[in-house]
Amino acid sequence: MDILVTRPETEAARTTRQLETMGHRVTIAPLLDIVTLAPPIDTHGVQALVLTSRNAVHALSQHPQKQDLLALPVFAVGKSTAAAAREAGFTVALEGSAGGAELAALIAARCDPHAGTLLHISGEAIAFDLDTALAPSGFTIGRTIVYRSEPAARLPAAISDALRQGKFDAVLLMSPRTAQAWSALVIAEGLNAQAQSLTYLCLSPGVAAALQPLDPKRIEIAVKPNEEQMLALAARLSSSSADST
């Protein structure tokens, strides 16, 4: 199966290796550029850092305050983020597996709201509001933005040509902003019909909803919003395609 991976460069290489190991043919076309920021981070009264993406880990690994930040435990949204945090030298004290809502429930069940502020290290756009989820349990949530994502201005010419030729079977989408960028770029180039016929592998219902302008014929949504379940989607799609031939 030919899969178009739309993740940023730092994430796409790892996903590509995993998909190719499964036997898929992969083309990479990052639709978001990640711009790392280095704002001052106030850790006074902070009990833990909350990391909900590998991009946040990457930004912290380059932050001038990294050595001080390493002293704080990390609450990670999933296995991939937790692994990246450990590689960067952080201590992961809490590890989720199914997105922001599940991580918030773990924090509420296992942590003391009186032990200090939880500092959410994130990008400009967030998929889940931890503050709203945890405030009723007495937690104070701070937030520091350490990266922003900028959508691509246009599809690479090679991707447009391949789309016209019907090369792709599926598109892997990991965020609503990526899905929005894909929809906007495809529509701008008049490739709606070609794009509608593809299968979309979506991390969450929010990602799928961002494809509404395209009105695609087939959308598959991961059982849980993590990379493992996205790979499982690709495996199931490949299996069903083989069974139909």
ZIHU-V168249 format. One record per residue. RES is the residue in one small letter. PHI is phi in degrees with one decimal (NA if undefined). PSI is psi in whole degrees, -180 to 180 (999 if undefined). D_CENTER is the distance of its C-alpha to the mean C-alpha in Angstrom with 2 decimals. Layout:
res:RES phi:PHI psi:PSI d_center:D_CENTER
res:RES phi:PHI psi:PSI d_center:D_CENTER
This chain:
res:m phi:NA psi:138 d_center:22.27
res:d phi:-94.2 psi:118 d_center:20.88
res:i phi:-117.7 psi:133 d_center:17.12
res:l phi:-94.9 psi:119 d_center:15.52
res:v phi:-98.5 psi:123 d_center:12.18
res:t phi:-105.8 psi:11 d_center:10.69
res:r phi:-72.8 psi:159 d_center:8.04
res:p phi:-59.1 psi:158 d_center:9.54
res:e phi:-52.0 psi:-43 d_center:12.47
res:t phi:-63.6 psi:-27 d_center:11.53
res:e phi:-97.6 psi:-32 d_center:8.81
res:a phi:-64.9 psi:-36 d_center:10.80
res:a phi:-61.8 psi:-44 d_center:13.92
res:r phi:-67.1 psi:-45 d_center:12.94
res:t phi:-61.5 psi:-40 d_center:11.49
res:t phi:-61.5 psi:-45 d_center:14.66
res:r phi:-58.1 psi:-43 d_center:16.93
res:q phi:-66.7 psi:-42 d_center:15.92
res:l phi:-67.9 psi:-39 d_center:16.39
res:e phi:-66.7 psi:-34 d_center:19.60
res:t phi:-62.6 psi:-30 d_center:20.88
res:m phi:-80.4 psi:-6 d_center:20.67
res:g phi:101.1 psi:4 d_center:22.82
res:h phi:-83.5 psi:155 d_center:20.61
res:r phi:-97.4 psi:128 d_center:21.20
res:v phi:-122.2 psi:137 d_center:18.16
res:t phi:-120.4 psi:135 d_center:18.00
res:i phi:-103.2 psi:132 d_center:15.42
res:a phi:-145.6 psi:85 d_center:15.11
res:p phi:-59.3 psi:128 d_center:12.51
res:l phi:-101.6 psi:-8 d_center:12.56
res:l phi:-128.9 psi:134 d_center:11.25
res:d phi:-96.2 psi:129 d_center:13.11
res:i phi:-94.1 psi:120 d_center:11.92
res:v phi:-106.4 psi:115 d_center:15.06
res:t phi:-80.2 psi:137 d_center:15.62
res:l phi:-115.5 psi:160 d_center:17.97
res:a phi:-137.3 psi:62 d_center:20.47
res:p phi:-72.8 psi:156 d_center:21.94
res:p phi:-59.8 psi:139 d_center:24.40
res:i phi:-116.0 psi:117 d_center:23.00
res:d phi:-86.7 psi:113 d_center:25.57
res:t phi:-101.0 psi:6 d_center:25.49
res:h phi:-63.1 psi:125 d_center:28.79
res:g phi:75.4 psi:11 d_center:28.76
res:v phi:-89.6 psi:130 d_center:25.17
res:q phi:-91.1 psi:-26 d_center:24.95
res:a phi:-164.5 psi:156 d_center:21.36
res:l phi:-95.1 psi:137 d_center:18.11
res:v phi:-108.1 psi:120 d_center:15.08
res:l phi:-115.7 psi:122 d_center:11.82
res:t phi:-116.1 psi:15 d_center:8.55
res:s phi:-162.9 psi:155 d_center:6.31
res:r phi:-67.5 psi:-28 d_center:7.86
res:n phi:-62.9 psi:-36 d_center:8.53
res:a phi:-66.2 psi:-40 d_center:10.67
res:v phi:-62.6 psi:-45 d_center:12.40
res:h phi:-59.1 psi:-42 d_center:13.15
res:a phi:-64.4 psi:-42 d_center:14.64
res:l phi:-66.9 psi:-32 d_center:16.67
res:s phi:-65.7 psi:-19 d_center:17.95
res:q phi:-105.6 psi:-1 d_center:19.62
res:h phi:-72.9 psi:140 d_center:20.75
res:p phi:-61.7 psi:-20 d_center:24.56
res:q phi:-96.0 psi:15 d_center:24.57
res:k phi:-53.1 psi:-46 d_center:22.64
res:q phi:-59.6 psi:-39 d_center:25.74
res:d phi:-69.6 psi:-38 d_center:26.34
res:l phi:-68.2 psi:-29 d_center:22.78
res:l phi:-62.1 psi:-19 d_center:23.07
res:a phi:-74.9 psi:-15 d_center:25.73
res:l phi:-94.5 psi:140 d_center:23.40
res:p phi:-69.0 psi:158 d_center:21.72
res:v phi:-117.1 psi:137 d_center:17.97
res:f phi:-106.1 psi:115 d_center:16.36
res:a phi:-106.8 psi:143 d_center:12.96
res:v phi:-69.8 psi:-28 d_center:10.54
res:g phi:-162.8 psi:-179 d_center:10.54
res:k phi:-61.8 psi:-42 d_center:12.27
res:s phi:-64.3 psi:-46 d_center:9.97
res:t phi:-66.2 psi:-40 d_center:9.69
res:a phi:-63.5 psi:-42 d_center:13.34
res:a phi:-63.2 psi:-42 d_center:14.42
res:a phi:-64.1 psi:-39 d_center:13.26
res:a phi:-64.0 psi:-42 d_center:15.04
res:r phi:-64.5 psi:-41 d_center:18.08
res:e phi:-61.1 psi:-33 d_center:18.27
res:a phi:-81.9 psi:-5 d_center:18.41
res:g phi:103.3 psi:2 d_center:21.24
res:f phi:-82.8 psi:157 d_center:19.95
res:t phi:-99.2 psi:117 d_center:21.30
res:v phi:-89.4 psi:114 d_center:18.91
res:a phi:-95.0 psi:-22 d_center:21.01
res:l phi:-147.3 psi:131 d_center:18.76
res:e phi:-131.7 psi:119 d_center:15.92
res:g phi:-88.0 psi:-176 d_center:14.25
res:s phi:-146.9 psi:-2 d_center:13.00
res:a phi:-143.8 psi:37 d_center:11.98
res:g phi:92.8 psi:-179 d_center:9.82
res:g phi:-61.9 psi:-41 d_center:11.37
res:a phi:-63.5 psi:-42 d_center:14.61
res:e phi:-67.7 psi:-39 d_center:15.42
res:l phi:-64.3 psi:-41 d_center:14.92
res:a phi:-60.7 psi:-41 d_center:17.16
res:a phi:-65.2 psi:-39 d_center:19.68
res:l phi:-63.9 psi:-44 d_center:19.83
res:i phi:-61.7 psi:-46 d_center:20.47
res:a phi:-61.5 psi:-36 d_center:23.10
res:a phi:-79.6 psi:-31 d_center:24.77
res:r phi:-114.1 psi:-11 d_center:24.96
res:c phi:-115.5 psi:159 d_center:25.12
res:d phi:-99.4 psi:117 d_center:27.90
res:p phi:-64.5 psi:-19 d_center:27.29
res:h phi:-88.5 psi:-2 d_center:30.41
res:a phi:-80.6 psi:-11 d_center:29.24
res:g phi:139.4 psi:175 d_center:27.50
res:t phi:-70.4 psi:147 d_center:24.61
res:l phi:-99.4 psi:125 d_center:20.98
res:l phi:-103.5 psi:110 d_center:19.19
res:h phi:-82.7 psi:116 d_center:15.58
res:i phi:-97.1 psi:119 d_center:14.18
res:s phi:-149.4 psi:-180 d_center:11.49
res:g phi:-90.7 psi:-179 d_center:10.89
res:e phi:-62.9 psi:-41 d_center:13.20
res:a phi:-100.6 psi:135 d_center:11.18
res:i phi:-123.5 psi:145 d_center:10.03
res:a phi:-85.0 psi:-22 d_center:9.14
res:f phi:-142.5 psi:135 d_center:11.82
res:d phi:-91.6 psi:99 d_center:15.06
res:l phi:-65.2 psi:-35 d_center:16.16
res:d phi:-60.3 psi:-48 d_center:19.46
res:t phi:-62.7 psi:-38 d_center:20.50
res:a phi:-72.5 psi:-36 d_center:19.72
res:l phi:-102.5 psi:-17 d_center:21.54
res:a phi:-56.2 psi:-40 d_center:24.32
res:p phi:-62.1 psi:-21 d_center:26.54
res:s phi:-91.9 psi:4 d_center:26.60
res:g phi:93.9 psi:5 d_center:27.87
res:f phi:-81.8 psi:146 d_center:24.93
res:t phi:-104.8 psi:124 d_center:24.59
res:i phi:-112.9 psi:121 d_center:21.10
res:g phi:-98.1 psi:165 d_center:20.90
res:r phi:-145.6 psi:132 d_center:18.05
res:t phi:-125.8 psi:127 d_center:17.81
res:i phi:-90.8 psi:120 d_center:15.67
res:v phi:-116.3 psi:1 d_center:15.18
res:y phi:-159.9 psi:159 d_center:13.24
res:r phi:-133.9 psi:155 d_center:12.98
res:s phi:-114.1 psi:133 d_center:11.51
res:e phi:-116.2 psi:124 d_center:14.36
res:p phi:-67.0 psi:148 d_center:14.47
res:a phi:-63.5 psi:148 d_center:16.66
res:a phi:-75.3 psi:-29 d_center:20.26
res:r phi:-160.9 psi:164 d_center:20.92
res:l phi:-71.2 psi:142 d_center:20.05
res:p phi:-57.8 psi:144 d_center:21.49
res:a phi:-56.6 psi:-39 d_center:24.96
res:a phi:-64.2 psi:-35 d_center:24.42
res:i phi:-71.2 psi:-43 d_center:21.52
res:s phi:-60.2 psi:-44 d_center:23.75
res:d phi:-63.8 psi:-44 d_center:26.65
res:a phi:-64.2 psi:-37 d_center:24.87
res:l phi:-65.8 psi:-42 d_center:23.70
res:r phi:-62.1 psi:-35 d_center:27.34
res:q phi:-84.4 psi:-2 d_center:28.60
res:g phi:72.0 psi:31 d_center:26.50
res:k phi:-71.9 psi:-36 d_center:24.95
res:f phi:-88.0 psi:146 d_center:21.56
res:d phi:-100.8 psi:-35 d_center:21.24
res:a phi:-148.4 psi:157 d_center:17.58
res:v phi:-125.1 psi:130 d_center:14.43
res:l phi:-97.9 psi:124 d_center:10.96
res:l phi:-127.3 psi:125 d_center:8.46
res:m phi:-109.2 psi:-2 d_center:4.76
res:s phi:-154.5 psi:153 d_center:5.42
res:p phi:-58.3 psi:-38 d_center:9.07
res:r phi:-65.5 psi:-36 d_center:9.85
res:t phi:-66.2 psi:-43 d_center:9.27
res:a phi:-63.8 psi:-39 d_center:11.38
res:q phi:-63.1 psi:-44 d_center:13.80
res:a phi:-62.9 psi:-45 d_center:14.25
res:w phi:-58.7 psi:-49 d_center:14.95
res:s phi:-59.3 psi:-47 d_center:17.37
res:a phi:-63.7 psi:-43 d_center:19.12
res:l phi:-69.6 psi:-41 d_center:19.64
res:v phi:-64.4 psi:-45 d_center:20.91
res:i phi:-63.8 psi:-41 d_center:23.21
res:a phi:-61.2 psi:-30 d_center:24.48
res:e phi:-97.4 psi:7 d_center:25.58
res:g phi:68.6 psi:30 d_center:27.21
res:l phi:-107.1 psi:27 d_center:25.23
res:n phi:-56.8 psi:-49 d_center:24.60
res:a phi:-61.5 psi:-44 d_center:26.74
res:q phi:-64.2 psi:-40 d_center:25.17
res:a phi:-70.5 psi:-33 d_center:21.60
res:q phi:-64.5 psi:-28 d_center:22.77
res:s phi:-82.0 psi:-9 d_center:24.00
res:l phi:-81.3 psi:160 d_center:20.73
res:t phi:-94.2 psi:135 d_center:18.71
res:y phi:-109.1 psi:122 d_center:15.14
res:l phi:-96.1 psi:109 d_center:12.71
res:c phi:-113.6 psi:138 d_center:10.34
res:l phi:-65.9 psi:-33 d_center:7.76
res:s phi:-155.8 psi:168 d_center:9.94
res:p phi:-58.7 psi:-33 d_center:13.19
res:g phi:-63.2 psi:-38 d_center:11.83
res:v phi:-65.5 psi:-45 d_center:10.08
res:a phi:-61.0 psi:-40 d_center:13.45
res:a phi:-63.0 psi:-31 d_center:15.46
res:a phi:-69.7 psi:-12 d_center:14.29
res:l phi:-87.8 psi:1 d_center:16.03
res:q phi:-53.1 psi:-39 d_center:19.28
res:p phi:-59.6 psi:-25 d_center:21.06
res:l phi:-85.3 psi:-25 d_center:21.01
res:d phi:52.3 psi:56 d_center:22.28
res:p phi:-67.4 psi:155 d_center:21.04
res:k phi:-80.3 psi:-28 d_center:23.23
res:r phi:-139.5 psi:122 d_center:20.80
res:i phi:-125.9 psi:131 d_center:17.41
res:e phi:-116.6 psi:130 d_center:16.09
res:i phi:-114.7 psi:133 d_center:13.68
res:a phi:-60.5 psi:143 d_center:12.40
res:v phi:-61.1 psi:-40 d_center:14.81
res:k phi:-129.6 psi:148 d_center:12.31
res:p phi:-79.5 psi:70 d_center:8.58
res:n phi:-143.7 psi:167 d_center:7.96
res:e phi:-65.3 psi:-36 d_center:8.25
res:e phi:-59.4 psi:-43 d_center:11.97
res:q phi:-72.8 psi:-28 d_center:12.39
res:m phi:-66.7 psi:-41 d_center:10.74
res:l phi:-66.1 psi:-35 d_center:13.31
res:a phi:-64.5 psi:-37 d_center:15.85
res:l phi:-59.4 psi:-46 d_center:15.48
res:a phi:-61.8 psi:-39 d_center:16.27
res:a phi:-65.2 psi:-43 d_center:19.13
res:r phi:-66.6 psi:-40 d_center:20.57
res:l phi:-64.3 psi:-42 d_center:20.49
res:s phi:-63.7 psi:-41 d_center:22.25
res:s phi:-65.6 psi:-44 d_center:24.74
res:s phi:-67.8 psi:-34 d_center:25.63
res:s phi:-66.9 psi:-40 d_center:26.13
res:a phi:-65.8 psi:-38 d_center:28.43
res:d phi:-66.7 psi:-28 d_center:30.32
res:s phi:-86.2 psi:-7 d_center:31.09
res:t phi:-95.9 psi:999 d_center:32.65
